Amino acid sequence: MSAAVQSQVSLKPFNSFGIEVKARYFAQARSDDDVRGLLAYAGEHELPVMVIGGGSNLLLTQDIPALVVRMDSSGIRLLSDDAGRVVVEAEAGEPWHPFVQWTLAHGLVGLENLSLIPGTVGAAPMQNIGAYGVEIKDVFAGLTALDRQTGELRDFSLEECDFAYRDSYFKRNPGRWVILRVRFALGRNAPLHLDYGPVRQRLSEHGIEQPSAQQVSDAICSIRREKLPDPAQLGNAGSFFKNPVISAELAARIRLDQPSLVGYPQADGQVKLAAGWLIETAGWKGYRDGDAGVHQLQALVLVNHGQASGSQLHELARKIQADIFKRFGVELEMEPNLY
């Protein structure tokens, strides 16, 4: 094992909210051997283990009394190229957006709608990241994970990952698996996903009627930069709440008082609401309490204006949840993992 274990390490650089907490022990794993060695080290010292990627889906409310292992492995490879279907494998520590740009530079189609999402490749399947009509499950070809209970490697298929909206088998079984590498099935001439209105509009504004995958990515990056703050400038974890799925009956009752309700009928008869619309309609957009706040341009994003603690941000989230339930009878669920 080449990974060095350090003690009392600040996690501020390793979480996109920029919250100052410390890890009792910290190490960066750059290989499978590092992961195995660090798990063995934790076992020998009777330490709990917390595995992180880019830290873009974390809300840290306290110091972490564990060995925090940051996945920092790198490597991208083409595994197969058959009749336009290309399988690409990336190590868990690869930053997500640069990986997406790598695929586009190699003429591959499929990940362009997921451009500019923060985080790492290994974290992407955990919550089945998605944006602009595409989710990980739509381009997934498998992954390799280490079983922390047995030390064995296991390959997971699409079905075994049991992906759902911002959810997966791995998210529902925390602490069991360490995702080491992920595989994606991409194409060279696959159809583009252009159903999201603002994407088509942005392309049309630039006179692009038959876009390339790179042009779709550029348009989405432009839209995201306008809507979402850069974590390097303003601490945040992107969309903080999931879009709630409710019964058609409840949606109809809300629409009686709120005709402009933003909702999308689902195949099972339920309705998915836009959490950002609910929060903005309730008056929380731009709210600030000390350094914990709601972004002034996007109500779905909680932000750290500088020195907010994780507990302060969590308390703000709870106030928003309580208010939305009181006003609309809708429960909002946090996206970030709370520690």
N, C-alpha and C positions, 0 to 999 in steps of 0.2 A: 504493500500500500504506500503510495507516494503522497497521499493527502495529509496535510498537517492539521492537527487538532489544536485550536486556540481556545482560550477561556475568556469569559466576560467580553464578548464582542458585540459592538453596536450593530443592530440590524437596520438602522436608518437607511444605509445605502442599498439595502436589499428588500425594501418594500416600497411600492410606488406611492403610498400615502406619505412617505417620509416621516414615519413616526419613530420617535426615539425610544426604543426598548433594547434590552440586552439579552443575548443568548448565553446561557451558562457555559456551553461549549459550542464551537462552530468549526465547520470544515467544508471544503469544496471538493466534490467528487468529479473527476475528469475521466473516469473509466469504470468498467464493471468491477475491476479489482478494487478500486477505491471504495465503491459502494459496499462490496462484501467486507472489506477491511474495516470500514467505519461501523457497519452493523455489528461486526464481531467486537470491536472496541467498546461499543455501547453495551453489548451483552456482558462483557467482562467487568465493566464498571457499573453495571446495573442502572444504566441511563435510558430514559425514554428517548425516542428519536422523532424528529420532525423534519420531513423532507420538503424543500421548497424549490421553485424554479425561478421565474423572474420576479416573484413577489408582487405581481400585479393583481392578485385575487385574494389578498390578505387584509384583515383588519386586526392589528395587534394591540391588545388592550393591557398587556402586562409583560414583564420580563419572562422569557421562556426558560423554564428549568429543565432543559433537555439538551441533547446534542442536535443542533440544527445542521442538516446536511443540504447544502445548495448544489443542485445538479448543474455541472459546468462542462459536461462532455460536448464534443463537437465532431462534426462529420456529416456529409451528405453524399449519398450514392444512388446511382441508377441501378436497380436490380433487374429490370426487364423492360424491353421495348418491343411490343408485339402488336402489329396491325393498328398502330396509333394509340394503344393502351400502354401507358408507361407507369411502372411502379417505382416510386422514389422512397428511399428510407433516410430518415434524419435522426441524429442522436438527440436525446432528451434535452440537453443543455443548449441546443441551437436556438438563438433568438427567433421568435416567430416571424416577424415582418421581414427581416433579411432573408429568411428561408423562402417566404412567398416570392420575394423579388428574384431569388435564385431560380426558382421554377419558371418564372416568366421569362427571364433572360435565356433560358434553355428551350424556349418555345413551347412550354407546357401550359395547358389550360385546366382550370379547376379551382384554384385557390385565390383567384383575383378578388373575389367578393369579400375575402377574409383579410384583406390588406390592412395594415396599420393597427391591428389588434396587438396590444402589448402582451408580454409573457414569452414563454418558451414552448418548443415543440412538445416536450414531455407533459406539460400542463394542459395542452389543448384538448386531449381526449377526456381529461378528468371531468370537465363540465360541458363537453360537447359544444365548444365555442361555435358561435354562429353570427352572421350578419348579412343583411341585404339578400335574404332568400337562400343562403347556403349555410349548412352546418357541417361539422367534421364528419358526421356519419355519412354524408353524401359522397365523400371522396376517400373514405377510409378503406385501407387494404390490410390492416393488421398491426399489431404491436407486440413487442417483447417486454415482459416485466419480470422482476425478481420477486419471488415469494419470500417475504421476510420471516415466515414461520418455518419454512423448510430449506431455504437457501437455493431452491431450484429455479431455473428459468422456465417461463411458459409463454408460448405464443397465443395471442387472443385473436379470434376472428371478429367480424362485425357483430354477429349474433351474440357472441359471448360477452361483448362489451355492454350490451343492453342499454344502448344510448336512448336518452329521452331529452326533453327540453331542458338545457343547461344541467344535464345530469348524466350519470353513467354508473356502471357497476363499480368502478373504482372510487367514485365519490361516495357511494353508499357503503363502501367497505374501507374506511380510512385506516391507515396504519398497517394494512396487509400487504400491499404491493408497491414496488418502486418501478415506475415506467422507465425503461432504459432507452428505447428507440421506437419510432412510429413509422408506419408505411402508408403511403397514399397512392391511390390509383388515379392518375391524371391522363389527359389526352392531348393530342396534337391538333385535332380539328374538332374538339368537342363544342357543343353549343354553349353560348354564353347565357348567364342568368341576368336578364335585364328587366325583370318584372317590377323592381322597386322604382317607383316613379321619379324620385329625385335623381337617380342615376341616369335614367334616360334624359331627363331635363338638362342635367349638367353636360352630358355628351352633346345634346342638340345645341346648347349655348356655344359650343366650340365647333359647330358645324360637322359633327361626327355622326353619320347615320349608320355606318357599318364598322363598329369599333373592333379593335383588337383586344385581346385579354389585357395587355399592358395599358391600353387606354381606359378600359373599365377600372383597372386598379388605380390609375391616376385620378380618375373622377371620384372614386370612393375615398381615396386619401384626401382629396380636396374637401369633400363633404365632411369627413370626420374631423379634419383640422379646424373647420369652422364651428362644428358642434361640440367638440370635446376638447378639454384643456390638455396640454402637454404635461405629463407627470413631472418632467424635468423642471417645469416652470411653476406648476401648481399641483400639489400632492393630491392624487385621486386614484381610484381603482376602476375607472370607466363606469359603466352602468352599474349602479349599486343595488337596484332591485330588479327581480324578474318581472316580466309582464305576466300579470295574474290571469289564470284561466278560470272562468266562472260559468254558472249555468245561464242558459239563454233567458230564463225567467228573471234572474237578478239583473242581467244586462238590460232587459226591457224596462224594469222598474227604474233603473238609474237613468235611462234615456228619457223617461217621462219628465224628469226635472232637468236633465242635461242633454238636450237634443244633439249637441255636438260631440257626444261621447265617441271616442275612437275605439272601435272594436272590430275584431276579425273572426268571422264564423269558422269553427273548426269541424273537421270531418265527423267527430263524435257528437256534434250538436251543441257543444259548448262554445263559448266566445272568449277569445284572448283579448284582453284590454291593454292599452298602452299605459304602462305605469307612469311614464313621464307626463302624460296628459292628466292623469289623476292628481299627481303631485303639484303640477303647475296650476290646475284648476282650483286646488285647495289653497293656493297662495304661498307655497313654499319656495318657489323659484327665486333665487337671489337672497334667500334668508341667510342670516349670519348670527351666530352666537359665539362671541370671542373669535377664535381662529377656526372653528368648525362651521361649515356652511354648505349651502346648496348652490351649485354653479349658476351664475346669472344668465347663461344662455341655454343651459340644458338641465331641466329639473330632475333628471334621473341620476345626476352625478353629484355625489357628496365630495367636498373638497376640504383640504387642510390649507388654510391661508398662511401657515407658518409653524406655529407651535401647538397646534391642537393635539391632544392625546387621543389614543384609540378609544378610551372610555368616553371622551366627550363626543366623538363621532358616533359611537354606538348609541349614546343617549339621544343624540339628534335623530338617528335612524329610528329609534323606538318611538319618539314623539311623532314622527311622520307616519309610521305604521299605525299608531293609535288614532291619529287624526283621520287618516284615509278610511279606517274601519268605521269610525264614528260617522263620517259623512256619507260613505258609499256602501258600507257593509262588505268591503273587500279587504282581504288580508294580503299584505305585501310581504314577500319573502326576500331576504337578503341574498345577493349573489356571492359576495366575498366570504371566505372562510374566517370565522371568528376565533381568535385565540386570546 
